[in-house]
Amino acid sequence: MSTAQALSAVKQALLEKLHHEIVPQLEQLIEALPEQLVDFAQAETQLRDGALRLARQLLGIWGHVAYMTVPRPCCSQCGVPMRHRGLPEAGVVTTVGEVRYRRPRWRCEGCGEERYPHDGVLRFLAHNVSWPLAKVCSRLASQIPSLEEASETLTEDYRVHLAKETIRTIVEAAGRVVLEQEDAVRRRVMERQEPLPESAKTPEKAYVFADGTTVHSDGDWHEIRVATVATEDAAGNPLERQSRARFLGVEEVGWTLLLLARGVGYQNARQRAFIADGAAWLWKLQETFFGTATAILDWYHLAEHVHKAANAVFGLGHPDAQQWSQRIKDELWEGRIDRALDQVRQDLAKTRSPTKRAALQELATYLENNQHHMDYPAYREAGLPIGSGQVEAQCKTLVGARCKQAGMRNWTYAGAEAILRLRAAHKDGGFDRLWDHKLCLAA
């Protein structure tokens, strides 16, 4: 059997077009190239632009000769088999530009309903862009703070122009689909319709963090809660990190965090820790969802509270403030919480200024409320972190850098959550997996 006989009808048709349409253009492209090595940059640009044009043309040719067989659909209204009514053209914007293709049209003779089955597969969630281009848009918009810059980058790198609002629509649709899938799982687990997920992962240590920041949405600043889980191996090397930023209540955030933790193997870890800044809602979340984890008060928040009280009592920058705060911190660092508390209470008892008393009382209350989460010598000996810097960094780099820069106001709840879901996947190194396993399954 010859090579030509072995080729499919689609490939043969493409080869015919290649010889008659593509080869002459390729020859013209070669003829236009410079001949001196010093013109390498010019040659690179010309070849890249030419390759994009040829790829766009080849994809369009392929879209006209590719097999178009699909099962005969039935009318959604009448339930009867629809009739084939020709092969009209359609267009879709791709990573190589706008491309035309042919696809079958089906019509119900009874009610007139028409259907184009291929459009649902070729176009991203009914938008007039291909799935690969939607993925590029989502990656750019999740990385680049400005949609205008994302649009400019798309034009510069791919020679494809999409308006910023088109990119916004595509990206928010992508993030929304993922969140709808994840929310559906969370609701089923919350309602006991399905069990908590298991994982074959066996990290040595698993850490759980949560915190809150604000985003200007729906006309005002509103709290968005950030949840992060991370794992390490026995040598202390990072294994995996997962984060989410959601406008959710404490219980829903708790379930979200629990599902994230289960996904990275938290339940199989030899050591588990929950690190927080001391906010009451965080300890409530820890007790409800992570009761077996070692609960640790973030050392740096604790130190800030000590310095705040010292500055209020002795004056900002006063040597006595530095000495007093260092003495309190030394006691706490060595686990002598009672001695630190006694010192604060003694100073409170002999202080008369209402402002200074309020500062000392606030510190005493903070120490009393968190004293069961301050065994720092034990945490250090176990090799556990004493800071919640991972989630604080996510509040700044995940949320702040994308939603709180100049000009980034009046987000909708859904829009901010959608784009932050994609940004989290990119920052955590799971963007491709997210796209392939969750978004493409929604097609």
C-alpha positions in Angstrom: 0.0 0.0 0.0 1.4 3.4 -1.0 1.8 6.3 1.4 -1.0 8.2 -0.4 -3.3 5.2 -0.1 -2.5 4.9 3.6 -3.4 8.5 4.3 -6.9 9.3 5.4 -9.2 11.5 3.2 -8.6 14.4 5.6 -4.8 14.2 5.3 -4.9 13.8 1.5 -7.1 16.8 1.2 -4.7 18.8 3.4 -1.8 17.7 1.3 -3.5 18.8 -1.9 -4.1 22.3 -0.3 -0.6 22.3 1.0 0.9 22.0 -2.4 -1.4 24.5 -4.1 -1.9 27.1 -1.4 0.7 26.8 1.4 3.9 26.0 -0.4 3.8 29.1 -2.6 3.3 31.3 0.4 6.1 29.5 2.2 8.4 30.1 -0.8 7.5 33.8 -0.7 8.2 33.9 3.0 11.7 32.4 2.4 12.4 34.8 -0.5 11.6 37.7 1.8 14.2 36.6 4.5 17.4 38.6 4.9 20.6 36.8 4.1 23.1 38.2 6.7 23.5 36.5 10.2 23.5 40.0 11.7 19.8 40.2 10.7 18.9 37.3 12.9 16.3 39.2 14.8 14.6 40.4 11.6 14.5 36.8 10.3 13.1 35.5 13.6 10.2 38.1 13.5 9.4 37.4 9.8 9.4 33.6 10.3 7.3 33.8 13.4 4.7 36.1 11.8 4.7 34.0 8.7 4.4 30.8 10.6 1.3 32.2 12.5 -0.3 33.2 9.2 0.4 29.7 7.7 -0.9 28.0 10.8 -4.1 30.0 10.7 -4.6 29.1 7.0 -3.9 25.4 7.6 -6.2 25.3 10.6 -8.9 26.9 8.5 -8.4 24.4 5.7 -8.5 21.5 8.2 -11.7 23.0 9.6 -13.3 22.6 6.2 -12.1 19.0 5.4 -12.1 17.4 8.9 -14.6 14.6 9.5 -17.9 16.0 10.9 -19.8 12.9 12.0 -21.9 13.2 15.1 -24.8 11.2 16.4 -28.1 12.4 15.1 -29.5 14.7 17.8 -33.1 14.9 18.9 -35.1 18.1 19.4 -35.0 19.3 23.0 -38.7 20.5 22.6 -40.3 17.8 20.5 -38.0 14.8 21.3 -38.0 13.7 17.6 -34.8 13.1 15.5 -33.6 16.3 13.8 -32.8 16.5 10.1 -29.4 17.4 8.6 -29.7 20.8 6.9 -26.3 21.4 5.3 -22.8 22.5 6.4 -22.7 26.3 7.0 -19.5 28.1 7.9 -18.7 29.6 11.3 -15.8 31.4 12.8 -13.8 31.1 16.0 -10.9 33.1 17.3 -7.9 30.9 18.1 -4.3 31.3 19.3 -3.3 31.8 15.6 -6.1 34.2 14.8 -9.7 33.9 13.5 -10.4 30.7 11.7 -13.4 29.6 9.6 -14.7 26.0 9.7 -17.7 24.1 8.4 -20.0 22.1 10.7 -23.3 20.3 10.3 -26.6 22.1 11.1 -29.5 20.1 12.4 -33.1 21.3 12.4 -36.4 20.1 13.8 -39.0 20.1 11.1 -41.7 20.4 13.7 -40.7 23.5 15.8 -37.8 24.8 13.8 -35.2 24.4 16.5 -31.7 24.3 15.2 -28.6 22.8 16.7 -24.9 22.9 15.9 -23.3 20.1 18.0 -19.7 21.0 17.1 -19.9 24.6 18.3 -20.2 23.4 21.9 -16.9 21.5 21.6 -14.9 23.9 19.4 -15.9 27.0 21.3 -15.1 27.7 24.9 -18.3 27.6 26.9 -20.3 29.1 24.1 -17.9 32.1 23.7 -16.5 32.8 20.3 -13.0 31.7 21.2 -11.2 28.3 21.1 -10.4 26.4 24.2 -6.6 26.9 23.8 -7.1 30.7 23.4 -9.4 30.7 26.5 -6.7 29.0 28.4 -4.1 31.6 27.3 -6.5 34.5 28.3 -7.1 32.9 31.7 -3.5 32.5 32.4 -2.7 36.1 31.3 -5.5 37.6 33.3 -4.7 35.7 36.4 -1.1 36.7 36.3 -1.2 40.3 35.0 -2.8 42.9 37.3 -4.5 44.9 34.4 -6.9 43.5 31.8 -5.6 46.2 29.4 -2.1 44.8 29.8 -3.4 41.3 29.3 -5.1 42.4 26.1 -1.8 44.1 24.9 0.2 41.0 25.8 -2.1 38.8 23.8 -1.8 41.0 20.8 1.9 41.3 21.0 2.7 37.6 21.7 -0.1 35.9 19.6 -1.1 38.6 17.1 -4.6 38.1 18.4 -6.7 41.1 19.6 -9.5 40.7 22.2 -11.0 43.6 24.0 -10.4 43.7 27.7 -14.1 43.1 28.5 -14.1 40.1 26.2 -11.1 38.7 28.2 -12.9 39.5 31.5 -16.0 37.6 30.3 -14.0 34.6 29.3 -11.9 34.5 32.4 -14.8 35.0 34.8 -16.7 32.2 33.0 -13.7 29.8 33.5 -13.2 30.6 37.1 -17.0 30.4 37.8 -17.2 26.9 36.2 -14.5 25.6 38.5 -16.0 27.2 41.6 -19.4 25.7 40.8 -17.9 22.3 40.6 -16.0 22.7 43.9 -19.0 24.3 45.6 -21.2 21.4 44.5 -18.7 18.9 46.1 -18.6 21.0 49.3 -22.4 21.1 49.6 -22.7 17.3 49.1 -20.0 16.7 51.8 -21.6 19.2 54.2 -25.0 17.6 53.7 -23.5 14.1 54.2 -24.5 13.1 50.7 -21.0 11.8 50.1 -18.0 11.1 52.5 -14.9 13.2 52.9 -12.5 12.5 50.1 -9.4 10.3 50.7 -5.9 10.7 49.3 -3.0 8.4 48.7 -0.6 11.2 49.6 1.5 10.7 52.8 3.3 13.9 53.7 5.3 14.0 56.8 3.8 17.3 57.9 0.7 19.2 56.9 -0.1 22.8 57.8 -3.4 24.7 57.7 -3.7 28.5 57.6 -6.5 30.9 57.2 -6.8 34.7 57.3 -8.9 37.6 56.0 -8.3 40.6 53.9 -10.5 43.1 52.1 -11.5 43.7 48.5 -13.5 46.6 47.2 -16.6 44.9 45.8 -20.2 45.9 45.3 -19.5 49.5 46.3 -17.6 49.0 49.5 -14.8 47.1 51.2 -15.7 43.6 52.1 -13.8 40.8 53.8 -12.6 37.9 51.6 -11.2 34.9 53.5 -8.0 33.2 52.4 -7.4 29.5 53.1 -4.1 27.8 52.5 -2.8 24.3 53.2 0.8 23.1 52.7 2.7 19.9 53.1 6.3 18.9 53.6 8.4 15.7 53.4 10.5 14.3 56.3 13.4 16.5 55.3 11.3 19.7 55.5 11.1 20.1 51.7 7.8 21.7 50.4 5.6 19.2 48.6 2.3 20.9 47.8 0.3 24.0 48.5 -3.3 24.8 47.8 -5.1 28.2 48.4 -8.5 29.7 47.9 -9.9 33.2 48.4 -13.7 33.3 48.9 -16.4 35.6 50.2 -17.8 32.9 52.4 -19.0 32.5 56.0 -16.8 30.8 58.6 -18.5 27.4 58.3 -18.2 27.3 54.5 -14.6 28.4 54.7 -14.0 25.7 57.2 -15.4 23.0 54.9 -13.4 24.5 52.0 -10.2 24.4 54.0 -11.0 20.8 55.2 -11.5 19.6 51.6 -8.2 21.3 50.5 -6.4 19.7 53.4 -7.8 16.2 52.6 -6.7 16.7 49.0 -3.1 17.2 49.9 -3.1 14.2 52.4 -3.5 16.1 55.7 -5.3 13.1 57.2 -2.2 10.9 56.5 0.4 13.3 57.8 2.4 12.3 60.9 2.4 15.9 62.2 -0.4 18.4 61.7 -0.6 22.0 62.7 -3.0 24.9 62.4 -1.4 28.3 62.6 -3.4 31.5 63.1 -3.1 35.1 64.3 -5.4 34.7 67.3 -8.7 35.9 65.8 -11.6 34.2 67.5 -13.2 32.9 64.3 -10.0 31.1 63.4 -9.8 29.2 66.7 -13.4 28.3 66.3 -12.7 27.0 62.8 -9.7 25.0 64.1 -11.7 23.4 66.9 -14.5 22.4 64.6 -12.6 21.1 61.6 -9.0 20.5 62.7 -9.3 19.4 66.3 -6.4 16.9 66.1 -4.0 19.5 64.8 -1.5 21.4 67.0 -2.9 24.9 67.3 -0.2 27.5 67.1 -0.5 31.3 67.7 1.5 33.2 65.1 4.6 34.4 66.9 4.9 37.6 64.8 1.3 38.7 65.6 2.0 38.0 69.3 5.2 40.1 69.1 3.3 43.0 67.5 0.8 43.0 70.4 3.6 43.1 72.9 5.3 46.0 71.1 2.0 47.9 70.7 1.4 47.7 74.5 5.0 48.8 75.2 4.8 51.8 72.9 1.5 52.8 74.5 2.9 52.7 78.0 6.4 54.0 77.5 6.2 56.0 74.3 7.1 55.0 70.7 10.8 54.3 70.4 11.6 54.9 74.1 14.4 52.6 75.4 12.1 51.4 78.2 9.6 50.3 75.7 12.2 48.2 73.9 13.5 46.7 77.1 10.0 45.9 78.5 8.8 44.3 75.2 12.0 42.2 74.9 11.6 40.9 78.5 8.0 39.9 77.8 8.9 38.2 74.5 11.8 36.3 76.1 9.4 34.8 78.6 7.0 33.8 75.9 9.7 32.5 73.6 10.8 30.1 76.4 7.2 29.1 77.1 7.0 30.9 80.5 3.5 32.3 79.7 2.5 32.6 83.4 5.5 34.8 84.1 4.8 37.0 81.1 1.1 37.4 82.2 2.1 38.1 85.8 4.4 40.9 84.6 1.7 42.5 82.4 -0.9 42.2 85.3 1.5 43.8 87.8 2.2 46.7 85.5 -1.5 47.0 84.9 -2.2 47.2 88.6 0.2 50.1 89.2 -0.8 52.1 86.1 -3.3 54.9 86.4 -3.5 56.4 82.9 -6.7 55.1 81.2 -4.9 54.9 77.8 -2.0 52.9 79.2 -4.3 50.7 81.2 -6.4 49.9 78.1 -3.2 48.9 76.2 -2.0 46.6 79.0 -5.5 45.1 79.5 -5.7 44.4 75.8 -2.4 42.6 75.9 -3.4 40.6 79.0 -6.6 39.6 77.4 -4.8 38.5 74.2 -2.4 36.4 76.2 -5.1 34.8 78.3 -7.2 33.9 75.3 -4.3 32.4 73.4 -2.2 30.8 76.2 -3.0 27.3 75.1 -1.5 28.0 71.6 1.8 29.4 72.8 4.1 26.5 73.6 6.9 27.7 71.4 9.7 25.5 72.8 7.6 22.4 72.0 6.7 23.7 68.5 10.4 24.4 67.8 11.5 21.0 69.0 8.9 19.3 66.8 10.0 21.4 63.8 6.7 23.1 63.3 6.3 26.6 62.0 5.4 29.3 64.4 4.4 31.9 61.8 1.4 32.2 59.5 3.4 33.9 56.9 2.2 31.6 54.1 -1.4 32.8 54.3 -0.4 36.4 54.9 1.7 36.3 51.8 -1.3 34.9 49.9 -3.4 37.8 51.2 -0.9 40.1 49.6 0.3 38.3 46.5 -2.8 36.3 45.6 -5.5 38.9 46.5 -3.9 42.2 47.0 -1.6 42.2 43.9 -4.6 41.2 41.7 -7.5 43.0 43.2 -6.3 45.9 45.3 -4.0 47.9 43.0 -4.8 51.3 41.6 -7.9 51.2 39.5 -9.0 47.8 40.8 -12.3 48.7 42.4 -15.9 47.7 42.3 -15.3 44.0 41.7 -18.4 41.8 41.8 -18.2 39.0 44.3 -18.4 36.5 41.6 -15.9 38.2 39.3 -13.2 38.5 42.0 -13.7 35.0 43.2 -13.5 33.6 39.7 -10.3 35.3 38.7 -8.7 34.6 42.1 -9.5 30.9 41.7 -7.5 30.9 38.5 -4.7 33.0 40.0 -4.5 30.6 43.0 -4.1 27.6 40.6 -1.3 29.5 38.8 0.5 30.5 42.0 0.2 27.0 43.5 1.5 25.4 40.3 -1.7 23.6 39.3 -3.1 25.7 36.4 -2.7 23.1 33.7 -4.1 20.4 35.9 -7.1 22.6 36.8 -7.8 23.3 33.1 -7.4 19.7 32.0 -9.3 18.0 34.8 -12.0 20.5 35.7 -12.6 23.0 32.9 -12.3 20.6 29.9 -14.7 18.2 31.7 -17.3 20.9 31.7 -17.3 21.1 27.9 
